[in-house]
Amino acid sequence: MWDALAFLLLLLLARVSARWISWEAAGVWANLLWFIYQNEWGTGWLAYLRGLGVGVVLAMGYGRPGLVWALTPWPLLIYLRFRAPLLLPYLYALGEGMMAGLLLYLAGFRSRQAR
């Protein structure tokens, strides 16, 4: 419950801050804040990767490829000292987040462009 509320608050913060800075910079900061929240007060790496998956799909839906690159799990890789094999067992959570993001995208959380 608190993770979903924190995620929505972070999305709102990123959307508001994107008015002053680029979407990519807002995504880097949102990614870092989400990692810190999940590592310190949240439920851990699985929720962090699920949130990233949702963010990646929504960024693709809004047509922001730079934002997708900003939402790679780079804080987790730095935390693991770039030992990528330690991350492999947790990558299924990224896929679960992408599926949840796809459901949000299909539910209407996508860019509506004029034709």
PEMO-V789636 format. One record per pair of residues at least 24 apart in sequence whose C-alpha atoms are under 10 Angstrom apart, sorted by the first residue. I is the first residue (numbers start at 1). J is the second residue. Records with the same first field share a line. If there is no record, write none. Layout:
I: J + J
This chain:
2: 41 + 42 + 43
3: 34 + 37 + 38 + 41 + 42 + 43 + 47 + 48 + 51
4: 47 + 51
6: 34 + 37 + 38 + 42
7: 34 + 37 + 48 + 51 + 52 + 54 + 55
10: 34
11: 55
22: 66 + 67
23: 59 + 64 + 65 + 66 + 67 + 68 + 70
24: 64 + 65 + 66 + 67 + 68 + 69 + 70 + 71
25: 66 + 67 + 70
26: 67 + 70
27: 55 + 59 + 66 + 67 + 68 + 69 + 70 + 71 + 72
28: 67 + 68 + 69 + 70 + 71 + 72 + 74 + 75
29: 70 + 71
30: 55 + 70 + 71
31: 55 + 70 + 71 + 72 + 73 + 74 + 75
32: 70 + 71 + 73 + 74 + 75 + 76
33: 75
34: 75
35: 73 + 74 + 75 + 76
36: 75 + 76
39: 76
45: 76 + 87 + 90 + 91 + 93 + 94
46: 90 + 91 + 92 + 93 + 94 + 96 + 97
47: 93 + 94 + 96 + 97
48: 73 + 76 + 93 + 94 + 97
49: 73 + 76 + 90 + 91 + 92 + 93 + 94 + 95 + 96 + 97 + 98
50: 90 + 91 + 92 + 93 + 94 + 95 + 96 + 97 + 98 + 99 + 100 + 101
51: 93 + 94 + 96 + 97 + 98 + 100 + 101
52: 93 + 94 + 95 + 97 + 98 + 101
53: 91 + 93 + 94 + 95 + 96 + 97 + 98 + 99 + 100 + 101 + 102
54: 94 + 95 + 96 + 97 + 98 + 99 + 100 + 101 + 102 + 103 + 104 + 105
55: 97 + 98 + 100 + 101
56: 94 + 97 + 98 + 101 + 102
57: 97 + 98 + 99 + 100 + 101 + 102 + 103 + 104 + 105 + 110
58: 98 + 100 + 101 + 102 + 104 + 105 + 109 + 110 + 111
59: 101 + 105 + 110 + 111
60: 105 + 110 + 111
61: 101 + 102 + 105 + 106 + 109 + 110 + 111 + 112
62: 105 + 109 + 110 + 111 + 112 + 113
63: 110 + 111
